[in-house]
């Protein structure tokens, strides 16, 4: 009598599963950027305006400049 594992469920390691999820998220982001480039261009324009304002505020209001740079860093993460 032989002992065979009759389970048909594939075993996927957690690392592979996580990697595939990350890959799927990246592909989704790429497709969104290709299909709707206006959103990306608007974000880049907003980042440029905020950075220019931060550069102007560096000497007179360093706290405001830092806050503007923090906003720039969060753009596109949503």
N, CA, C and O atoms as CSV, one atom per row, in Angstrom:
chain,resi,resn,atom,element,x,y,z
A,1,UNK,N,N,0.843,-1.156,0.000
A,1,UNK,CA,C,0.000,0.000,0.000
A,1,UNK,C,C,0.902,1.237,0.000
A,1,UNK,O,O,1.833,1.331,0.800
A,2,UNK,N,N,0.624,2.171,-0.890
A,2,UNK,CA,C,1.442,3.378,-0.972
A,2,UNK,C,C,0.699,4.548,-0.342
A,2,UNK,O,O,-0.528,4.635,-0.369
A,3,UNK,N,N,1.487,5.424,0.213
A,3,UNK,CA,C,0.909,6.622,0.830
A,3,UNK,C,C,1.134,7.794,-0.122
A,3,UNK,O,O,2.239,8.330,-0.203
A,4,UNK,N,N,0.099,8.183,-0.831
A,4,UNK,CA,C,0.193,9.308,-1.756
A,4,UNK,C,C,-0.588,10.490,-1.196
A,4,UNK,O,O,-1.661,10.340,-0.612
A,5,UNK,N,N,-0.020,11.647,-1.392
A,5,UNK,CA,C,-0.723,12.857,-0.989
A,5,UNK,C,C,-1.724,13.180,-2.082
A,5,UNK,O,O,-1.330,13.511,-3.200
A,6,UNK,N,N,-2.984,13.093,-1.787
A,6,UNK,CA,C,-4.014,13.325,-2.803
A,6,UNK,C,C,-4.501,14.765,-2.807
A,6,UNK,O,O,-5.443,15.095,-3.527
A,7,UNK,N,N,-3.884,15.614,-2.028
A,7,UNK,CA,C,-4.285,17.012,-1.996
A,7,UNK,C,C,-3.956,17.660,-3.341
A,7,UNK,O,O,-2.842,17.517,-3.845
A,8,UNK,N,N,-4.902,18.354,-3.908
A,8,UNK,CA,C,-4.673,19.009,-5.202
A,8,UNK,C,C,-4.430,20.505,-5.042
A,8,UNK,O,O,-4.190,21.200,-6.029
A,9,UNK,N,N,-4.489,20.998,-3.831
A,9,UNK,CA,C,-4.258,22.419,-3.605
A,9,UNK,C,C,-2.769,22.719,-3.754
A,9,UNK,O,O,-1.938,22.095,-3.094
A,10,UNK,N,N,-2.433,23.676,-4.623
A,10,UNK,CA,C,-1.018,24.013,-4.783
A,10,UNK,C,C,-0.491,24.721,-3.540
A,10,UNK,O,O,-1.202,25.497,-2.902
A,11,UNK,N,N,0.736,24.448,-3.215
A,11,UNK,CA,C,1.365,25.074,-2.059
A,11,UNK,C,C,2.225,26.225,-2.571
A,11,UNK,O,O,3.161,26.023,-3.345
A,12,UNK,N,N,1.893,27.432,-2.127
A,12,UNK,CA,C,2.632,28.620,-2.532
A,12,UNK,C,C,3.243,29.232,-1.293
A,12,UNK,O,O,2.557,29.486,-0.303
A,13,UNK,N,N,4.521,29.463,-1.359
A,13,UNK,CA,C,5.192,30.041,-0.199
A,13,UNK,C,C,4.711,31.468,0.026
A,13,UNK,O,O,4.321,32.149,-0.923
A,14,UNK,N,N,4.734,31.922,1.264
A,14,UNK,CA,C,4.305,33.301,1.550
A,14,UNK,C,C,5.152,34.343,0.816
A,14,UNK,O,O,4.647,35.385,0.398
A,15,UNK,N,N,6.428,34.050,0.668
A,15,UNK,CA,C,7.302,34.989,-0.033
A,15,UNK,C,C,6.930,35.132,-1.496
A,15,UNK,O,O,6.911,36.240,-2.032
A,16,UNK,N,N,6.635,34.018,-2.139
A,16,UNK,CA,C,6.237,34.047,-3.540
A,16,UNK,C,C,4.898,34.751,-3.688
A,16,UNK,O,O,4.706,35.536,-4.617
A,17,UNK,N,N,3.989,34.481,-2.794
A,17,UNK,CA,C,2.678,35.119,-2.826
A,17,UNK,C,C,2.814,36.633,-2.681
A,17,UNK,O,O,2.168,37.393,-3.402
A,18,UNK,N,N,3.648,37.059,-1.756
A,18,UNK,CA,C,3.880,38.495,-1.545
A,18,UNK,C,C,4.528,39.122,-2.771
A,18,UNK,O,O,4.161,40.223,-3.180
A,19,UNK,N,N,5.481,38.426,-3.347
A,19,UNK,CA,C,6.155,38.924,-4.549
A,19,UNK,C,C,5.200,39.085,-5.722
A,19,UNK,O,O,5.266,40.070,-6.458
A,20,UNK,N,N,4.318,38.118,-5.888
A,20,UNK,CA,C,3.338,38.197,-6.971
A,20,UNK,C,C,2.362,39.349,-6.745
A,20,UNK,O,O,1.936,40.000,-7.699
A,21,UNK,N,N,2.009,39.599,-5.495
A,21,UNK,CA,C,1.116,40.714,-5.171
A,21,UNK,C,C,1.789,42.037,-5.499
A,21,UNK,O,O,1.163,42.930,-6.071
A,22,UNK,N,N,3.048,42.167,-5.145
A,22,UNK,CA,C,3.795,43.391,-5.435
A,22,UNK,C,C,3.907,43.584,-6.942
A,22,UNK,O,O,3.725,44.696,-7.439
A,23,UNK,N,N,4.205,42.516,-7.670
A,23,UNK,CA,C,4.305,42.595,-9.130
A,23,UNK,C,C,2.971,43.029,-9.738
A,23,UNK,O,O,2.945,43.875,-10.632
A,24,UNK,N,N,1.892,42.468,-9.271
A,24,UNK,CA,C,0.567,42.839,-9.781
A,24,UNK,C,C,0.263,44.312,-9.495
A,24,UNK,O,O,-0.304,44.998,-10.345
A,25,UNK,N,N,0.631,44.802,-8.319
A,25,UNK,CA,C,0.420,46.213,-7.989
A,25,UNK,C,C,1.235,47.122,-8.908
A,25,UNK,O,O,0.744,48.156,-9.361
A,26,UNK,N,N,2.472,46.735,-9.181
A,26,UNK,CA,C,3.331,47.531,-10.062
A,26,UNK,C,C,2.786,47.556,-11.492
A,26,UNK,O,O,2.770,48.606,-12.135
A,27,UNK,N,N,2.343,46.408,-11.980
A,27,UNK,CA,C,1.773,46.343,-13.329
A,27,UNK,C,C,0.517,47.199,-13.400
A,27,UNK,O,O,0.295,47.900,-14.388
A,28,UNK,N,N,-0.300,47.146,-12.363
A,28,UNK,CA,C,-1.511,47.962,-12.318
A,28,UNK,C,C,-1.169,49.452,-12.364
A,28,UNK,O,O,-1.814,50.213,-13.085
A,29,UNK,N,N,-0.172,49.864,-11.609
A,29,UNK,CA,C,0.248,51.265,-11.607
A,29,UNK,C,C,0.761,51.687,-12.970
A,29,UNK,O,O,0.466,52.790,-13.432
A,30,UNK,N,N,1.525,50.823,-13.616
A,30,UNK,CA,C,2.042,51.130,-14.943
A,30,UNK,C,C,0.902,51.286,-15.947
A,30,UNK,O,O,0.901,52.221,-16.748
A,31,UNK,N,N,-0.054,50.384,-15.907
A,31,UNK,CA,C,-1.185,50.480,-16.830
A,31,UNK,C,C,-1.991,51.752,-16.590
A,31,UNK,O,O,-2.427,52.399,-17.543
A,32,UNK,N,N,-2.191,52.114,-15.328
A,32,UNK,CA,C,-2.902,53.359,-15.023
A,32,UNK,C,C,-2.156,54.561,-15.594
A,32,UNK,O,O,-2.775,55.467,-16.151
A,33,UNK,N,N,-0.835,54.573,-15.460
A,33,UNK,CA,C,-0.030,55.681,-15.978
A,33,UNK,C,C,-0.093,55.746,-17.499
A,33,UNK,O,O,-0.137,56.834,-18.073
A,34,UNK,N,N,-0.097,54.591,-18.155
A,34,UNK,CA,C,-0.158,54.569,-19.615
A,34,UNK,C,C,-1.538,54.960,-20.132
A,34,UNK,O,O,-1.657,55.631,-21.157
A,35,UNK,N,N,-2.577,54.538,-19.417
A,35,UNK,CA,C,-3.934,54.821,-19.872
A,35,UNK,C,C,-4.390,56.238,-19.529
A,35,UNK,O,O,-5.192,56.821,-20.259
A,36,UNK,N,N,-3.891,56.795,-18.433
A,36,UNK,CA,C,-4.306,58.119,-17.978
A,36,UNK,C,C,-3.086,58.991,-17.673
A,36,UNK,O,O,-2.831,59.300,-16.509
A,37,UNK,N,N,-2.330,59.392,-18.697
A,37,UNK,CA,C,-1.106,60.165,-18.447
A,37,UNK,C,C,-1.380,61.565,-17.901
A,37,UNK,O,O,-0.496,62.164,-17.288
A,38,UNK,N,N,-2.573,62.093,-18.106
A,38,UNK,CA,C,-2.882,63.432,-17.605
A,38,UNK,C,C,-2.773,63.530,-16.099
A,38,UNK,O,O,-2.361,64.564,-15.572
A,39,UNK,N,N,-3.136,62.473,-15.401
A,39,UNK,CA,C,-3.051,62.474,-13.939
A,39,UNK,C,C,-1.593,62.590,-13.494
A,39,UNK,O,O,-1.275,63.360,-12.588
A,40,UNK,N,N,-0.725,61.834,-14.124
A,40,UNK,CA,C,0.704,61.885,-13.786
A,40,UNK,C,C,1.273,63.267,-14.094
A,40,UNK,O,O,2.020,63.826,-13.292
A,41,UNK,N,N,0.920,63.815,-15.252
A,41,UNK,CA,C,1.430,65.130,-15.633
A,41,UNK,C,C,0.953,66.209,-14.664
A,41,UNK,O,O,1.709,67.125,-14.339
A,42,UNK,N,N,-0.284,66.111,-14.204
A,42,UNK,CA,C,-0.800,67.081,-13.234
A,42,UNK,C,C,-0.039,66.975,-11.912
A,42,UNK,O,O,0.271,67.990,-11.287
A,43,UNK,N,N,0.262,65.742,-11.487
A,43,UNK,CA,C,1.019,65.552,-10.241
A,43,UNK,C,C,2.423,66.129,-10.366
A,43,UNK,O,O,2.918,66.767,-9.437
A,44,UNK,N,N,3.064,65.909,-11.508
A,44,UNK,CA,C,4.420,66.430,-11.713
A,44,UNK,C,C,4.399,67.956,-11.722
A,44,UNK,O,O,5.285,68.591,-11.152
A,45,UNK,N,N,3.388,68.549,-12.369
A,45,UNK,CA,C,3.279,70.009,-12.395
A,45,UNK,C,C,3.068,70.560,-10.982
A,45,UNK,O,O,3.667,71.570,-10.613
A,46,UNK,N,N,2.217,69.897,-10.195
A,46,UNK,CA,C,1.995,70.343,-8.819
A,46,UNK,C,C,3.283,70.225,-7.999
A,46,UNK,O,O,3.599,71.115,-7.209
A,47,UNK,N,N,4.018,69.140,-8.183
A,47,UNK,CA,C,5.285,68.971,-7.471
A,47,UNK,C,C,6.265,70.086,-7.835
A,47,UNK,O,O,6.950,70.626,-6.966
A,48,UNK,N,N,6.326,70.426,-9.118
A,48,UNK,CA,C,7.227,71.489,-9.572
A,48,UNK,C,C,6.857,72.819,-8.938
A,48,UNK,O,O,7.737,73.547,-8.478
A,49,UNK,N,N,5.561,73.152,-8.905
A,49,UNK,CA,C,5.115,74.410,-8.310
A,49,UNK,C,C,5.424,74.460,-6.811
A,49,UNK,O,O,5.881,75.482,-6.300
A,50,UNK,N,N,5.169,73.344,-6.107
A,50,UNK,CA,C,5.436,73.306,-4.671
A,50,UNK,C,C,6.927,73.431,-4.368
A,50,UNK,O,O,7.317,74.120,-3.426
A,51,UNK,N,N,7.756,72.766,-5.167
A,51,UNK,CA,C,9.211,72.866,-4.948
A,51,UNK,C,C,9.717,74.270,-5.227
A,51,UNK,O,O,10.595,74.764,-4.519
A,52,UNK,N,N,9.169,74.923,-6.258
A,52,UNK,CA,C,9.563,76.309,-6.541
A,52,UNK,C,C,9.179,77.207,-5.370
A,52,UNK,O,O,9.963,78.069,-4.972
A,53,UNK,N,N,7.999,77.019,-4.821
A,53,UNK,CA,C,7.567,77.801,-3.658
A,53,UNK,C,C,8.460,77.505,-2.449
A,53,UNK,O,O,8.787,78.413,-1.685
A,54,UNK,N,N,8.852,76.251,-2.276
A,54,UNK,CA,C,9.741,75.882,-1.169
A,54,UNK,C,C,11.093,76.555,-1.319
A,54,UNK,O,O,11.658,77.031,-0.334
A,55,UNK,N,N,11.621,76.602,-2.531
A,55,UNK,CA,C,12.916,77.254,-2.759
A,55,UNK,C,C,12.831,78.749,-2.444
A,55,UNK,O,O,13.754,79.329,-1.873
A,56,UNK,N,N,11.697,79.368,-2.830
A,56,UNK,CA,C,11.526,80.798,-2.548
A,56,UNK,C,C,11.407,81.046,-1.037
A,56,UNK,O,O,11.863,82.078,-0.544
A,57,UNK,N,N,10.807,80.121,-0.313
A,57,UNK,CA,C,10.565,80.303,1.117
A,57,UNK,C,C,11.755,79.894,1.987
A,57,UNK,O,O,11.734,80.119,3.197
A,58,UNK,N,N,12.770,79.308,1.404
A,58,UNK,CA,C,13.910,78.813,2.191
A,58,UNK,C,C,14.506,79.866,3.124
A,58,UNK,O,O,14.740,79.582,4.299
A,59,UNK,N,N,14.749,81.052,2.630
A,59,UNK,CA,C,15.420,82.090,3.430
A,59,UNK,C,C,14.487,82.776,4.415
A,59,UNK,O,O,14.900,83.113,5.525
A,60,UNK,N,N,13.244,82.985,4.027
A,60,UNK,CA,C,12.336,83.764,4.868
A,60,UNK,C,C,11.518,82.917,5.838
A,60,UNK,O,O,11.217,83.363,6.945
A,61,UNK,N,N,11.155,81.696,5.430
A,61,UNK,CA,C,10.286,80.859,6.270
A,61,UNK,C,C,10.673,79.381,6.098
A,61,UNK,O,O,10.011,78.654,5.357
A,62,UNK,N,N,11.743,78.933,6.777
A,62,UNK,CA,C,12.207,77.558,6.610
A,62,UNK,C,C,11.166,76.500,7.008
A,62,UNK,O,O,11.141,75.413,6.430
A,63,UNK,N,N,10.320,76.807,7.974
A,63,UNK,CA,C,9.301,75.837,8.385
A,63,UNK,C,C,8.284,75.620,7.259
A,63,UNK,O,O,7.873,74.490,6.995
A,64,UNK,N,N,7.886,76.706,6.602
A,64,UNK,CA,C,6.958,76.588,5.464
A,64,UNK,C,C,7.617,75.818,4.322
A,64,UNK,O,O,6.977,74.986,3.679
A,65,UNK,N,N,8.881,76.092,4.076
A,65,UNK,CA,C,9.605,75.382,3.021
A,65,UNK,C,C,9.633,73.884,3.311
A,65,UNK,O,O,9.437,73.070,2.409
A,66,UNK,N,N,9.874,73.528,4.549
A,66,UNK,CA,C,9.899,72.111,4.930
A,66,UNK,C,C,8.519,71.483,4.760
A,66,UNK,O,O,8.404,70.344,4.309
A,67,UNK,N,N,7.471,72.226,5.121
A,67,UNK,CA,C,6.106,71.709,4.968
A,67,UNK,C,C,5.768,71.493,3.497
A,67,UNK,O,O,5.130,70.502,3.141
A,68,UNK,N,N,6.194,72.418,2.647
A,68,UNK,CA,C,5.947,72.272,1.206
A,68,UNK,C,C,6.678,71.051,0.652
A,68,UNK,O,O,6.126,70.308,-0.159
A,69,UNK,N,N,7.910,70.847,1.089
A,69,UNK,CA,C,8.668,69.681,0.629
A,69,UNK,C,C,8.027,68.378,1.115
A,69,UNK,O,O,8.049,67.367,0.413
A,70,UNK,N,N,7.461,68.412,2.312
A,70,UNK,CA,C,6.766,67.218,2.830
A,70,UNK,C,C,5.535,66.900,1.974
A,70,UNK,O,O,5.233,65.735,1.714
A,71,UNK,N,N,4.834,67.949,1.540
A,71,UNK,CA,C,3.675,67.723,0.642
A,71,UNK,C,C,4.119,67.140,-0.682
A,71,UNK,O,O,3.458,66.258,-1.231
A,72,UNK,N,N,5.243,67.632,-1.201
A,72,UNK,CA,C,5.777,67.115,-2.466
A,72,UNK,C,C,6.085,65.629,-2.326
A,72,UNK,O,O,5.817,64.846,-3.237
A,73,UNK,N,N,6.641,65.249,-1.197
A,73,UNK,CA,C,7.027,63.847,-0.985
A,73,UNK,C,C,5.818,62.918,-0.943
A,73,UNK,O,O,5.935,61.734,-1.257
A,74,UNK,N,N,4.655,63.447,-0.556
A,74,UNK,CA,C,3.459,62.600,-0.463
A,74,UNK,C,C,2.670,62.524,-1.764
A,74,UNK,O,O,1.816,61.651,-1.916
A,75,UNK,N,N,2.944,63.425,-2.702
A,75,UNK,CA,C,2.204,63.414,-3.968
A,75,UNK,C,C,2.529,62.122,-4.701
A,75,UNK,O,O,3.686,61.708,-4.773
A,76,UNK,N,N,1.518,61.507,-5.232
A,76,UNK,CA,C,1.704,60.285,-5.994
A,76,UNK,C,C,1.692,59.020,-5.157
A,76,UNK,O,O,1.676,57.917,-5.704
A,77,UNK,N,N,1.701,59.159,-3.857
A,77,UNK,CA,C,1.669,57.963,-3.014
A,77,UNK,C,C,0.244,57.466,-2.799
A,77,UNK,O,O,0.036,56.342,-2.342
A,78,UNK,N,N,-0.717,58.288,-3.124
A,78,UNK,CA,C,-2.116,57.904,-2.927
A,78,UNK,C,C,-2.645,57.156,-4.128
A,78,UNK,O,O,-3.809,56.753,-4.141
